[in-house]
Amino acid sequence: MISPMDMSLIKIIGDHYYIRRDKIVNKTTHRGRLFFDKFERVDAPLNLNVMREHAAKKIVVAHDLITKDNKVENIVFDYNGFNAERFYHRAQLILREEGFINFTAYKTKTPGHLHLYIHKGHTALNEGYSLASKLSMMFASKMPVEWKVFPSMDVPREFNILILPYEVYQKERGSSWSKHM
């Protein structure tokens, strides 16, 4: 199980969470596309017991990336490619060059897939959308696109959620040589 300290690096919105069901909970149309939602919102605090059940793979739990007052704490890359080491290394170099000094990569249920959380702090939702898009374009200039980036305007707001990570892959906390320090 991932430690509470490593989980706290994400700054999870903990006043509610989402649990995956075996059936379609909701259908949503967004920008001419139909989305089928298998995650049901639970309006209860995301506590340690729920996280333990998730870590034991008894349930699948997701957390929201957008606060109720339309702020984001993290820009997240959901990497679904074949070479996680290369993705993380290149992303790390780009993020350092752009002045991002706090980011953490977590392993997901699928081996070789990562969730790269870039810790931004209280950021307005529209600024989060534009920053996510900008970083995605920077990554795309250096490597093949094998990820989704969140928050995203391409999906409905209630789809800007991510499954809780299972284990830390690598983390970076502050660097004295960052150009924006």
VMD Tcl script that builds the backbone (N, CA, C; Angstrom):
set m [mol new atoms 543]
animate dup $m
set s [atomselect $m all]
$s set {name element resname resid chain x y z} {
  {N N MET 1 A 0.842 -1.189 0.000}
  {CA C MET 1 A 0.000 0.000 0.000}
  {C C MET 1 A 0.883 1.247 0.000}
  {N N ILE 2 A 0.433 2.256 -0.687}
  {CA C ILE 2 A 1.136 3.530 -0.724}
  {C C ILE 2 A 0.976 4.214 0.640}
  {N N SER 3 A 2.029 4.821 1.115}
  {CA C SER 3 A 1.971 5.432 2.449}
  {C C SER 3 A 1.128 6.706 2.418}
  {N N PRO 4 A 0.507 7.039 3.549}
  {CA C PRO 4 A -0.267 8.292 3.617}
  {C C PRO 4 A 0.584 9.520 3.291}
  {N N MET 5 A 1.880 9.475 3.650}
  {CA C MET 5 A 2.779 10.599 3.341}
  {C C MET 5 A 2.944 10.763 1.835}
  {N N ASP 6 A 3.153 9.643 1.125}
  {CA C ASP 6 A 3.286 9.714 -0.333}
  {C C ASP 6 A 1.971 10.117 -0.983}
  {N N MET 7 A 0.857 9.704 -0.401}
  {CA C MET 7 A -0.454 10.072 -0.940}
  {C C MET 7 A -0.723 11.563 -0.707}
  {N N SER 8 A -0.189 12.104 0.383}
  {CA C SER 8 A -0.430 13.519 0.683}
  {C C SER 8 A 0.274 14.439 -0.308}
  {N N LEU 9 A 1.243 13.926 -1.054}
  {CA C LEU 9 A 1.930 14.744 -2.057}
  {C C LEU 9 A 0.975 15.195 -3.154}
  {N N ILE 10 A -0.109 14.443 -3.353}
  {CA C ILE 10 A -1.057 14.745 -4.420}
  {C C ILE 10 A -1.980 15.900 -4.059}
  {N N LYS 11 A -2.240 16.128 -2.783}
  {CA C LYS 11 A -3.237 17.099 -2.327}
  {C C LYS 11 A -4.607 16.715 -2.886}
  {N N ILE 12 A -5.053 15.546 -2.517}
  {CA C ILE 12 A -6.324 15.007 -2.993}
  {C C ILE 12 A -7.484 15.807 -2.422}
  {N N ILE 13 A -8.487 16.017 -3.238}
  {CA C ILE 13 A -9.739 16.608 -2.784}
  {C C ILE 13 A -10.465 15.489 -2.049}
  {N N GLY 14 A -10.527 15.572 -0.738}
  {CA C GLY 14 A -10.970 14.439 0.068}
  {C C GLY 14 A -12.382 14.512 0.603}
  {N N ASP 15 A -13.169 15.535 0.237}
  {CA C ASP 15 A -14.527 15.613 0.784}
  {C C ASP 15 A -15.500 14.677 0.063}
  {N N HIS 16 A -15.081 14.095 -1.051}
  {CA C HIS 16 A -15.873 13.094 -1.772}
  {C C HIS 16 A -14.916 12.243 -2.600}
  {N N TYR 17 A -15.426 11.157 -3.135}
  {CA C TYR 17 A -14.632 10.304 -4.012}
  {C C TYR 17 A -15.572 9.593 -4.969}
  {N N TYR 18 A -14.995 8.845 -5.884}
  {CA C TYR 18 A -15.770 8.096 -6.871}
  {C C TYR 18 A -15.415 6.620 -6.746}
  {N N ILE 19 A -16.419 5.770 -6.892}
  {CA C ILE 19 A -16.191 4.330 -6.833}
  {C C ILE 19 A -16.683 3.708 -8.133}
  {N N ARG 20 A -15.883 2.794 -8.689}
  {CA C ARG 20 A -16.248 2.187 -9.966}
  {C C ARG 20 A -17.270 1.079 -9.740}
  {N N ARG 21 A -18.299 1.118 -10.564}
  {CA C ARG 21 A -19.363 0.102 -10.533}
  {C C ARG 21 A -19.236 -0.785 -11.764}
  {N N ASP 22 A -19.880 -1.927 -11.731}
  {CA C ASP 22 A -19.843 -2.868 -12.853}
  {C C ASP 22 A -20.819 -2.513 -13.963}
  {N N LYS 23 A -21.636 -1.499 -13.708}
  {CA C LYS 23 A -22.622 -1.090 -14.711}
  {C C LYS 23 A -22.436 0.389 -15.041}
  {N N ILE 24 A -23.079 0.805 -16.105}
  {CA C ILE 24 A -23.017 2.222 -16.482}
  {C C ILE 24 A -23.927 3.006 -15.538}
  {N N VAL 25 A -23.353 3.990 -14.872}
  {CA C VAL 25 A -24.061 4.788 -13.890}
  {C C VAL 25 A -24.762 5.973 -14.553}
  {N N ASN 26 A -24.116 6.531 -15.583}
  {CA C ASN 26 A -24.610 7.773 -16.171}
  {C C ASN 26 A -24.153 7.875 -17.622}
  {N N LYS 27 A -24.999 8.486 -18.461}
  {CA C LYS 27 A -24.618 8.804 -19.839}
  {C C LYS 27 A -24.598 10.322 -19.960}
  {N N THR 28 A -23.549 10.839 -20.588}
  {CA C THR 28 A -23.392 12.278 -20.728}
  {C C THR 28 A -22.987 12.610 -22.157}
  {N N THR 29 A -23.566 13.662 -22.715}
  {CA C THR 29 A -23.156 14.162 -24.019}
  {C C THR 29 A -22.326 15.417 -23.792}
  {N N HIS 30 A -21.160 15.452 -24.442}
  {CA C HIS 30 A -20.256 16.594 -24.292}
  {C C HIS 30 A -19.586 16.841 -25.633}
  {N N ARG 31 A -19.780 18.044 -26.160}
  {CA C ARG 31 A -19.182 18.440 -27.439}
  {C C ARG 31 A -19.475 17.431 -28.552}
  {N N GLY 32 A -20.715 16.963 -28.592}
  {CA C GLY 32 A -21.141 16.060 -29.650}
  {C C GLY 32 A -20.723 14.612 -29.469}
  {N N ARG 33 A -20.122 14.286 -28.345}
  {CA C ARG 33 A -19.705 12.909 -28.066}
  {C C ARG 33 A -20.496 12.366 -26.887}
  {N N LEU 34 A -20.742 11.069 -26.894}
  {CA C LEU 34 A -21.473 10.415 -25.823}
  {C C LEU 34 A -20.482 9.712 -24.904}
  {N N PHE 35 A -20.568 10.000 -23.605}
  {CA C PHE 35 A -19.683 9.405 -22.611}
  {C C PHE 35 A -20.503 8.506 -21.691}
  {N N PHE 36 A -19.947 7.339 -21.381}
  {CA C PHE 36 A -20.580 6.400 -20.468}
  {C C PHE 36 A -19.752 6.350 -19.194}
  {N N ASP 37 A -20.384 6.666 -18.086}
  {CA C ASP 37 A -19.691 6.785 -16.806}
  {C C ASP 37 A -19.934 5.541 -15.957}
  {N N LYS 38 A -18.840 4.889 -15.522}
  {CA C LYS 38 A -18.950 3.734 -14.629}
  {C C LYS 38 A -18.577 4.103 -13.191}
  {N N PHE 39 A -18.275 5.375 -12.952}
  {CA C PHE 39 A -17.900 5.816 -11.617}
  {C C PHE 39 A -19.065 6.556 -10.978}
  {N N GLU 40 A -19.367 6.168 -9.758}
  {CA C GLU 40 A -20.445 6.791 -8.999}
  {C C GLU 40 A -19.840 7.677 -7.914}
  {N N ARG 41 A -20.336 8.897 -7.810}
  {CA C ARG 41 A -19.833 9.826 -6.795}
  {C C ARG 41 A -20.362 9.423 -5.427}
  {N N VAL 42 A -19.463 9.411 -4.441}
  {CA C VAL 42 A -19.822 9.120 -3.057}
  {C C VAL 42 A -19.540 10.386 -2.262}
  {N N ASP 43 A -20.592 10.981 -1.696}
  {CA C ASP 43 A -20.432 12.221 -0.938}
  {C C ASP 43 A -20.088 11.916 0.515}
  {N N ALA 44 A -18.949 11.293 0.701}
  {CA C ALA 44 A -18.407 10.987 2.023}
  {C C ALA 44 A -16.902 11.233 1.939}
  {N N PRO 45 A -16.275 11.515 3.068}
  {CA C PRO 45 A -14.827 11.776 3.022}
  {C C PRO 45 A -14.043 10.560 2.537}
  {N N LEU 46 A -13.004 10.831 1.778}
  {CA C LEU 46 A -12.079 9.796 1.327}
  {C C LEU 46 A -11.119 9.531 2.486}
  {N N ASN 47 A -11.387 8.446 3.220}
  {CA C ASN 47 A -10.595 8.181 4.424}
  {C C ASN 47 A -9.630 7.018 4.212}
  {N N LEU 48 A -8.857 6.724 5.229}
  {CA C LEU 48 A -7.818 5.696 5.150}
  {C C LEU 48 A -8.396 4.306 4.895}
  {N N ASN 49 A -9.578 4.021 5.460}
  {CA C ASN 49 A -10.194 2.702 5.250}
  {C C ASN 49 A -10.551 2.485 3.785}
  {N N VAL 50 A -11.077 3.511 3.134}
  {CA C VAL 50 A -11.414 3.417 1.711}
  {C C VAL 50 A -10.140 3.227 0.896}
  {N N MET 51 A -9.088 3.959 1.263}
  {CA C MET 51 A -7.810 3.826 0.548}
  {C C MET 51 A -7.212 2.429 0.735}
  {N N ARG 52 A -7.366 1.854 1.932}
  {CA C ARG 52 A -6.859 0.488 2.172}
  {C C ARG 52 A -7.600 -0.534 1.314}
  {N N GLU 53 A -8.922 -0.384 1.224}
  {CA C GLU 53 A -9.699 -1.299 0.378}
  {C C GLU 53 A -9.271 -1.173 -1.084}
  {N N HIS 54 A -8.995 0.049 -1.505}
  {CA C HIS 54 A -8.519 0.277 -2.873}
  {C C HIS 54 A -7.143 -0.377 -3.073}
  {N N ALA 55 A -6.251 -0.197 -2.114}
  {CA C ALA 55 A -4.903 -0.776 -2.210}
  {C C ALA 55 A -4.951 -2.302 -2.231}
  {N N ALA 56 A -5.924 -2.873 -1.523}
  {CA C ALA 56 A -6.091 -4.329 -1.506}
  {C C ALA 56 A -6.827 -4.822 -2.756}
  {N N LYS 57 A -7.208 -3.894 -3.620}
  {CA C LYS 57 A -7.898 -4.172 -4.889}
  {C C LYS 57 A -9.268 -4.819 -4.703}
  {N N LYS 58 A -9.917 -4.475 -3.569}
  {CA C LYS 58 A -11.292 -4.918 -3.336}
  {C C LYS 58 A -12.273 -3.995 -4.050}
  {N N ILE 59 A -11.924 -2.703 -4.121}
  {CA C ILE 59 A -12.730 -1.702 -4.825}
  {C C ILE 59 A -11.782 -0.836 -5.654}
  {N N VAL 60 A -12.346 -0.093 -6.595}
  {CA C VAL 60 A -11.562 0.856 -7.378}
  {C C VAL 60 A -12.097 2.247 -7.055}
  {N N VAL 61 A -11.199 3.092 -6.549}
  {CA C VAL 61 A -11.573 4.423 -6.089}
  {C C VAL 61 A -10.851 5.469 -6.935}
  {N N ALA 62 A -11.573 6.523 -7.281}
  {CA C ALA 62 A -10.986 7.638 -8.025}
  {C C ALA 62 A -11.199 8.926 -7.231}
  {N N HIS 63 A -10.330 9.886 -7.480}
  {CA C HIS 63 A -10.453 11.194 -6.825}
  {C C HIS 63 A -10.660 12.275 -7.872}
  {N N ASP 64 A -11.291 13.341 -7.442}
  {CA C ASP 64 A -11.585 14.476 -8.308}
  {C C ASP 64 A -10.331 15.334 -8.457}
  {N N LEU 65 A -10.172 15.932 -9.636}
  {CA C LEU 65 A -9.034 16.816 -9.873}
  {C C LEU 65 A -9.412 18.289 -9.802}
  {N N ILE 66 A -10.721 18.570 -9.785}
  {CA C ILE 66 A -11.202 19.946 -9.790}
  {C C ILE 66 A -12.004 20.192 -8.516}
  {N N THR 67 A -11.665 21.242 -7.778}
  {CA C THR 67 A -12.384 21.553 -6.544}
  {C C THR 67 A -13.759 22.139 -6.863}
  {N N LYS 68 A -14.583 22.233 -5.826}
  {CA C LYS 68 A -15.933 22.766 -6.042}
  {C C LYS 68 A -15.920 24.246 -6.423}
  {N N ASP 69 A -14.835 24.964 -6.086}
  {CA C ASP 69 A -14.729 26.373 -6.491}
  {C C ASP 69 A -13.850 26.545 -7.736}
  {N N ASN 70 A -13.797 25.495 -8.584}
  {CA C ASN 70 A -13.117 25.518 -9.889}
  {C C ASN 70 A -11.633 25.877 -9.802}
  {N N LYS 71 A -10.933 25.179 -8.942}
  {CA C LYS 71 A -9.472 25.280 -8.836}
  {C C LYS 71 A -8.886 23.891 -9.072}
  {N N VAL 72 A -7.639 23.869 -9.520}
  {CA C VAL 72 A -6.928 22.596 -9.659}
  {C C VAL 72 A -5.633 22.683 -8.848}
  {N N GLU 73 A -5.261 21.564 -8.249}
  {CA C GLU 73 A -4.020 21.476 -7.483}
  {C C GLU 73 A -2.899 20.873 -8.314}
  {N N ASN 74 A -3.265 20.008 -9.262}
  {CA C ASN 74 A -2.279 19.257 -10.036}
  {C C ASN 74 A -2.636 19.240 -11.511}
  {N N ILE 75 A -1.610 19.220 -12.347}
  {CA C ILE 75 A -1.751 18.871 -13.759}
  {C C ILE 75 A -1.274 17.423 -13.820}
  {N N VAL 76 A -2.062 16.550 -14.421}
  {CA C VAL 76 A -1.730 15.125 -14.386}
  {C C VAL 76 A -1.639 14.554 -15.793}
  {N N PHE 77 A -0.557 13.824 -16.040}
  {CA C PHE 77 A -0.394 13.080 -17.285}
  {C C PHE 77 A -0.647 11.610 -16.985}
  {N N ASP 78 A -1.603 11.042 -17.689}
  {CA C ASP 78 A -1.928 9.619 -17.578}
  {C C ASP 78 A -1.215 8.918 -18.723}
  {N N TYR 79 A -0.019 8.387 -18.456}
  {CA C TYR 79 A 0.809 7.774 -19.491}
  {C C TYR 79 A 0.400 6.325 -19.694}
  {N N ASN 80 A 0.069 5.978 -20.932}
  {CA C ASN 80 A -0.374 4.621 -21.270}
  {C C ASN 80 A 0.473 4.025 -22.382}
  {N N GLY 81 A 1.752 4.345 -22.395}
  {CA C GLY 81 A 2.629 3.870 -23.462}
  {C C GLY 81 A 3.369 2.602 -23.090}
  {N N PHE 82 A 4.498 2.402 -23.774}
  {CA C PHE 82 A 5.249 1.168 -23.615}
  {C C PHE 82 A 6.595 1.355 -22.930}
  {N N ASN 83 A 7.026 2.605 -22.737}
  {CA C ASN 83 A 8.334 2.844 -22.146}
  {C C ASN 83 A 8.226 3.941 -21.084}
  {N N ALA 84 A 7.790 3.550 -19.901}
  {CA C ALA 84 A 7.556 4.502 -18.813}
  {C C ALA 84 A 8.845 5.196 -18.372}
  {N N GLU 85 A 9.959 4.470 -18.393}
  {CA C GLU 85 A 11.228 5.062 -17.961}
  {C C GLU 85 A 11.620 6.225 -18.874}
  {N N ARG 86 A 11.497 6.002 -20.175}
  {CA C ARG 86 A 11.856 7.058 -21.120}
  {C C ARG 86 A 10.899 8.247 -20.999}
  {N N PHE 87 A 9.599 7.960 -20.862}
  {CA C PHE 87 A 8.625 9.041 -20.698}
  {C C PHE 87 A 8.961 9.876 -19.472}
  {N N TYR 88 A 9.194 9.223 -18.336}
  {CA C TYR 88 A 9.471 9.970 -17.110}
  {C C TYR 88 A 10.756 10.785 -17.236}
  {N N HIS 89 A 11.780 10.202 -17.811}
  {CA C HIS 89 A 13.056 10.918 -17.948}
  {C C HIS 89 A 12.893 12.167 -18.808}
  {N N ARG 90 A 12.247 12.022 -19.952}
  {CA C ARG 90 A 12.063 13.198 -20.827}
  {C C ARG 90 A 11.146 14.232 -20.193}
  {N N ALA 91 A 10.072 13.763 -19.570}
  {CA C ALA 91 A 9.153 14.685 -18.899}
  {C C ALA 91 A 9.875 15.440 -17.788}
  {N N GLN 92 A 10.708 14.735 -17.058}
  {CA C GLN 92 A 11.477 15.337 -15.976}
  {C C GLN 92 A 12.370 16.464 -16.501}
  {N N LEU 93 A 13.044 16.233 -17.600}
  {CA C LEU 93 A 13.912 17.259 -18.184}
  {C C LEU 93 A 13.109 18.477 -18.637}
  {N N ILE 94 A 11.974 18.242 -19.294}
  {CA C ILE 94 A 11.127 19.349 -19.760}
  {C C ILE 94 A 10.581 20.135 -18.576}
  {N N LEU 95 A 10.096 19.436 -17.564}
  {CA C LEU 95 A 9.516 20.112 -16.397}
  {C C LEU 95 A 10.568 20.924 -15.647}
  {N N ARG 96 A 11.756 20.382 -15.494}
  {CA C ARG 96 A 12.837 21.137 -14.839}
  {C C ARG 96 A 13.153 22.401 -15.618}
  {N N GLU 97 A 13.252 22.264 -16.939}
  {CA C GLU 97 A 13.572 23.415 -17.782}
  {C C GLU 97 A 12.500 24.497 -17.695}
  {N N GLU 98 A 11.249 24.081 -17.511}
  {CA C GLU 98 A 10.142 25.037 -17.413}
  {C C GLU 98 A 9.938 25.566 -15.997}
  {N N GLY 99 A 10.754 25.104 -15.063}
  {CA C GLY 99 A 10.683 25.636 -13.708}
  {C C GLY 99 A 9.772 24.892 -12.754}
  {N N PHE 100 A 9.265 23.729 -13.153}
  {CA C PHE 100 A 8.433 22.940 -12.246}
  {C C PHE 100 A 9.360 22.076 -11.401}
  {N N ILE 101 A 9.295 22.267 -10.090}
  {CA C ILE 101 A 10.245 21.578 -9.215}
  {C C ILE 101 A 9.587 20.525 -8.339}
  {N N ASN 102 A 8.285 20.473 -8.309}
  {CA C ASN 102 A 7.581 19.487 -7.502}
  {C C ASN 102 A 6.681 18.649 -8.388}
  {N N PHE 103 A 7.075 17.402 -8.606}
  {CA C PHE 103 A 6.236 16.485 -9.365}
  {C C PHE 103 A 6.522 15.061 -8.910}
  {N N THR 104 A 5.519 14.220 -9.055}
  {CA C THR 104 A 5.614 12.843 -8.593}
  {C C THR 104 A 4.971 11.925 -9.605}
  {N N ALA 105 A 5.622 10.814 -9.899}
  {CA C ALA 105 A 5.056 9.803 -10.791}
  {C C ALA 105 A 4.638 8.607 -9.943}
  {N N TYR 106 A 3.442 8.116 -10.194}
  {CA C TYR 106 A 2.899 6.974 -9.467}
  {C C TYR 106 A 2.624 5.839 -10.431}
  {N N LYS 107 A 2.804 4.613 -9.948}
  {CA C LYS 107 A 2.442 3.438 -10.736}
  {C C LYS 107 A 0.943 3.224 -10.645}
  {N N THR 108 A 0.379 2.713 -11.728}
  {CA C THR 108 A -1.043 2.394 -11.754}
  {C C THR 108 A -1.197 0.880 -11.698}
  {N N LYS 109 A -2.435 0.421 -11.852}
  {CA C LYS 109 A -2.697 -1.013 -11.808}
  {C C LYS 109 A -2.013 -1.745 -12.958}
  {N N THR 110 A -1.955 -1.103 -14.124}
  {CA C THR 110 A -1.349 -1.712 -15.310}
  {C C THR 110 A 0.155 -1.489 -15.291}
  {N N PRO 111 A 0.955 -2.557 -15.362}
  {CA C PRO 111 A 2.417 -2.386 -15.360}
  {C C PRO 111 A 2.883 -1.522 -16.538}
  {N N GLY 112 A 3.802 -0.610 -16.258}
  {CA C GLY 112 A 4.350 0.255 -17.297}
  {C C GLY 112 A 3.573 1.540 -17.517}
  {N N HIS 113 A 2.421 1.671 -16.885}
  {CA C HIS 113 A 1.641 2.903 -17.007}
  {C C HIS 113 A 1.898 3.770 -15.783}
  {N N LEU 114 A 1.862 5.086 -15.989}
  {CA C LEU 114 A 2.158 6.037 -14.912}
  {C C LEU 114 A 1.118 7.142 -14.848}
  {N N HIS 115 A 0.978 7.713 -13.664}
  {CA C HIS 115 A 0.288 8.975 -13.479}
  {C C HIS 115 A 1.347 9.959 -12.992}
  {N N LEU 116 A 1.637 10.969 -13.790}
  {CA C LEU 116 A 2.621 11.981 -13.433}
  {C C LEU 116 A 1.874 13.218 -12.938}
  {N N TYR 117 A 1.950 13.464 -11.627}
  {CA C TYR 117 A 1.295 14.609 -10.998}
  {C C TYR 117 A 2.291 15.758 -10.918}
  {N N ILE 118 A 1.929 16.875 -11.544}
  {CA C ILE 118 A 2.743 18.089 -11.473}
  {C C ILE 118 A 2.032 19.004 -10.496}
  {N N HIS 119 A 2.649 19.257 -9.358}
  {CA C HIS 119 A 2.014 19.987 -8.274}
  {C C HIS 119 A 2.069 21.490 -8.567}
  {N N LYS 120 A 0.909 22.064 -8.768}
  {CA C LYS 120 A 0.816 23.466 -9.185}
  {C C LYS 120 A 0.262 24.357 -8.085}
  {N N GLY 121 A -0.483 23.827 -7.146}
  {CA C GLY 121 A -1.111 24.659 -6.127}
  {C C GLY 121 A -2.427 25.205 -6.654}
  {N N HIS 122 A -3.092 26.041 -5.850}
  {CA C HIS 122 A -4.396 26.599 -6.241}
  {C C HIS 122 A -4.280 27.363 -7.560}
  {N N THR 123 A -4.783 26.765 -8.620}
  {CA C THR 123 A -4.744 27.370 -9.941}
  {C C THR 123 A -6.164 27.431 -10.480}
  {N N ALA 124 A -6.534 28.547 -11.087}
  {CA C ALA 124 A -7.856 28.670 -11.689}
  {C C ALA 124 A -8.027 27.596 -12.764}
  {N N LEU 125 A -9.246 27.115 -12.913}
  {CA C LEU 125 A -9.515 26.003 -13.826}
  {C C LEU 125 A -9.106 26.329 -15.258}
  {N N ASN 126 A -9.442 27.520 -15.756}
  {CA C ASN 126 A -9.071 27.881 -17.128}
  {C C ASN 126 A -7.556 27.947 -17.305}
  {N N GLU 127 A -6.856 28.439 -16.298}
  {CA C GLU 127 A -5.393 28.448 -16.349}
  {C C GLU 127 A -4.854 27.018 -16.326}
  {N N GLY 128 A -5.501 26.145 -15.553}
  {CA C GLY 128 A -5.115 24.735 -15.510}
  {C C GLY 128 A -5.291 24.064 -16.860}
  {N N TYR 129 A -6.419 24.352 -17.532}
  {CA C TYR 129 A -6.646 23.805 -18.876}
  {C C TYR 129 A -5.534 24.246 -19.834}
  {N N SER 130 A -5.217 25.543 -19.815}
  {CA C SER 130 A -4.221 26.054 -20.766}
  {C C SER 130 A -2.818 25.537 -20.432}
  {N N LEU 131 A -2.495 25.444 -19.150}
  {CA C LEU 131 A -1.188 24.926 -18.751}
  {C C LEU 131 A -1.047 23.451 -19.131}
  {N N ALA 132 A -2.107 22.677 -18.911}
  {CA C ALA 132 A -2.083 21.258 -19.275}
  {C C ALA 132 A -1.882 21.103 -20.782}
  {N N SER 133 A -2.583 21.904 -21.544}
  {CA C SER 133 A -2.460 21.853 -22.999}
  {C C SER 133 A -1.055 22.256 -23.446}
  {N N LYS 134 A -0.520 23.309 -22.849}
  {CA C LYS 134 A 0.833 23.786 -23.194}
  {C C LYS 134 A 1.881 22.715 -22.891}
  {N N LEU 135 A 1.800 22.118 -21.696}
  {CA C LEU 135 A 2.765 21.081 -21.330}
  {C C LEU 135 A 2.635 19.860 -22.235}
  {N N SER 136 A 1.414 19.513 -22.595}
  {CA C SER 136 A 1.195 18.374 -23.481}
  {C C SER 136 A 1.836 18.627 -24.847}
  {N N MET 137 A 1.708 19.845 -25.350}
  {CA C MET 137 A 2.345 20.179 -26.631}
  {C C MET 137 A 3.869 20.133 -26.518}
  {N N MET 138 A 4.413 20.584 -25.389}
  {CA C MET 138 A 5.865 20.525 -25.186}
  {C C MET 138 A 6.338 19.069 -25.151}
  {N N PHE 139 A 5.598 18.233 -24.459}
  {CA C PHE 139 A 5.949 16.810 -24.408}
  {C C PHE 139 A 5.856 16.193 -25.795}
  {N N ALA 140 A 4.802 16.567 -26.545}
  {CA C ALA 140 A 4.582 15.992 -27.881}
  {C C ALA 140 A 5.696 16.367 -28.842}
  {N N SER 141 A 6.364 17.490 -28.606}
  {CA C SER 141 A 7.471 17.888 -29.488}
  {C C SER 141 A 8.713 17.030 -29.252}
  {N N LYS 142 A 8.777 16.321 -28.144}
  {CA C LYS 142 A 9.963 15.537 -27.793}
  {C C LYS 142 A 9.755 14.023 -27.832}
  {N N MET 143 A 8.481 13.580 -27.824}
  {CA C MET 143 A 8.219 12.136 -27.770}
  {C C MET 143 A 6.835 11.829 -28.325}
  {N N PRO 144 A 6.597 10.580 -28.707}
  {CA C PRO 144 A 5.278 10.226 -29.242}
  {C C PRO 144 A 4.193 10.407 -28.180}
  {N N VAL 145 A 3.011 10.834 -28.603}
  {CA C VAL 145 A 1.902 11.080 -27.682}
  {C C VAL 145 A 1.293 9.740 -27.272}
  {N N GLU 146 A 1.527 9.382 -26.020}
  {CA C GLU 146 A 0.993 8.146 -25.457}
  {C C GLU 146 A 0.363 8.435 -24.096}
  {N N TRP 147 A -0.298 9.584 -23.980}
  {CA C TRP 147 A -0.862 9.999 -22.703}
  {C C TRP 147 A -2.138 10.787 -22.914}
  {N N LYS 148 A -2.848 10.946 -21.806}
  {CA C LYS 148 A -3.947 11.901 -21.707}
  {C C LYS 148 A -3.515 12.880 -20.625}
  {N N VAL 149 A -3.955 14.106 -20.758}
  {CA C VAL 149 A -3.591 15.112 -19.762}
  {C C VAL 149 A -4.868 15.612 -19.091}
  {N N PHE 150 A -4.775 15.850 -17.792}
  {CA C PHE 150 A -5.903 16.350 -17.010}
  {C C PHE 150 A -5.464 17.563 -16.216}
  {N N PRO 151 A -6.289 18.567 -16.029}
  {CA C PRO 151 A -7.675 18.657 -16.463}
  {C C PRO 151 A -7.767 18.857 -17.977}
  {N N SER 152 A -8.884 18.401 -18.520}
  {CA C SER 152 A -9.088 18.484 -19.961}
  {C C SER 152 A -10.490 19.010 -20.266}
  {N N MET 153 A -10.544 19.920 -21.247}
  {CA C MET 153 A -11.842 20.431 -21.696}
  {C C MET 153 A -12.524 19.452 -22.646}
  {N N ASP 154 A -11.779 18.448 -23.120}
  {CA C ASP 154 A -12.319 17.495 -24.089}
  {C C ASP 154 A -13.256 16.469 -23.470}
  {N N VAL 155 A -13.270 16.389 -22.158}
  {CA C VAL 155 A -14.171 15.468 -21.464}
  {C C VAL 155 A -15.046 16.275 -20.510}
  {N N PRO 156 A -16.214 15.747 -20.142}
  {CA C PRO 156 A -17.060 16.468 -19.173}
  {C C PRO 156 A -16.323 16.656 -17.843}
  {N N ARG 157 A -16.739 17.652 -17.094}
  {CA C ARG 157 A -16.089 17.975 -15.828}
  {C C ARG 157 A -16.034 16.763 -14.897}
  {N N GLU 158 A -17.105 15.980 -14.834}
  {CA C GLU 158 A -17.137 14.816 -13.943}
  {C C GLU 158 A -16.245 13.668 -14.418}
  {N N PHE 159 A -15.630 13.798 -15.588}
  {CA C PHE 159 A -14.680 12.808 -16.083}
  {C C PHE 159 A -13.235 13.230 -15.810}
  {N N ASN 160 A -13.044 14.381 -15.211}
  {CA C ASN 160 A -11.708 14.826 -14.813}
  {C C ASN 160 A -11.384 14.233 -13.442}
  {N N ILE 161 A -11.380 12.900 -13.398}
  {CA C ILE 161 A -11.061 12.155 -12.187}
  {C C ILE 161 A -9.983 11.136 -12.536}
  {N N LEU 162 A -9.245 10.690 -11.532}
  {CA C LEU 162 A -8.215 9.669 -11.742}
  {C C LEU 162 A -8.283 8.637 -10.626}
  {N N ILE 163 A -8.024 7.401 -10.993}
  {CA C ILE 163 A -7.973 6.322 -10.012}
  {C C ILE 163 A -6.790 6.571 -9.081}
  {N N LEU 164 A -6.990 6.323 -7.806}
  {CA C LEU 164 A -5.911 6.502 -6.839}
  {C C LEU 164 A -4.707 5.646 -7.226}
  {N N PRO 165 A -3.511 6.192 -7.073}
  {CA C PRO 165 A -2.311 5.412 -7.429}
  {C C PRO 165 A -2.075 4.276 -6.442}
  {N N TYR 166 A -1.277 3.310 -6.881}
  {CA C TYR 166 A -0.970 2.154 -6.049}
  {C C TYR 166 A 0.418 2.219 -5.419}
  {N N GLU 167 A 1.355 2.915 -6.083}
  {CA C GLU 167 A 2.725 2.933 -5.591}
  {C C GLU 167 A 3.472 4.124 -6.210}
  {N N VAL 168 A 4.427 4.666 -5.485}
  {CA C VAL 168 A 5.253 5.755 -6.007}
  {C C VAL 168 A 6.257 5.175 -6.996}
  {N N TYR 169 A 6.373 5.835 -8.146}
  {CA C TYR 169 A 7.382 5.448 -9.134}
  {C C TYR 169 A 8.654 6.252 -8.873}
  {N N GLN 170 A 8.547 7.584 -8.973}
  {CA C GLN 170 A 9.642 8.487 -8.618}
  {C C GLN 170 A 9.047 9.825 -8.239}
  {N N LYS 171 A 9.785 10.573 -7.402}
  {CA C LYS 171 A 9.306 11.902 -7.018}
  {C C LYS 171 A 10.447 12.893 -7.041}
  {N N GLU 172 A 10.087 14.132 -7.267}
  {CA C GLU 172 A 11.075 15.207 -7.286}
  {C C GLU 172 A 10.511 16.363 -6.475}
  {N N ARG 173 A 11.288 16.837 -5.511}
  {CA C ARG 173 A 10.871 17.904 -4.617}
  {C C ARG 173 A 11.927 18.979 -4.570}
  {N N GLY 174 A 11.761 20.019 -5.357}
  {CA C GLY 174 A 12.651 21.165 -5.287}
  {C C GLY 174 A 14.062 20.885 -5.760}
  {N N SER 175 A 14.593 21.771 -6.559}
  {CA C SER 175 A 15.955 21.649 -7.072}
  {C C SER 175 A 16.599 23.016 -7.036}
  {N N SER 176 A 17.780 23.068 -6.495}
  {CA C SER 176 A 18.445 24.362 -6.342}
  {C C SER 176 A 18.831 24.970 -7.681}
  {N N TRP 177 A 18.896 24.147 -8.731}
  {CA C TRP 177 A 19.325 24.662 -10.030}
  {C C TRP 177 A 18.155 25.038 -10.933}
  {N N SER 178 A 16.949 25.037 -10.420}
  {CA C SER 178 A 15.796 25.403 -11.243}
  {C C SER 178 A 15.895 26.873 -11.641}
  {N N LYS 179 A 15.587 27.177 -12.906}
  {CA C LYS 179 A 15.767 28.545 -13.386}
  {C C LYS 179 A 14.742 29.532 -12.829}
  {N N HIS 180 A 13.643 29.031 -12.249}
  {CA C HIS 180 A 12.604 29.932 -11.732}
  {C C HIS 180 A 12.647 30.093 -10.225}
  {N N MET 181 A 13.729 29.712 -9.594}
  {CA C MET 181 A 13.797 29.834 -8.133}
  {C C MET 181 A 14.213 31.213 -7.736}
}
mol reanalyze $m
mol bondsrecalc $m
mol representation Tube
mol addrep $m
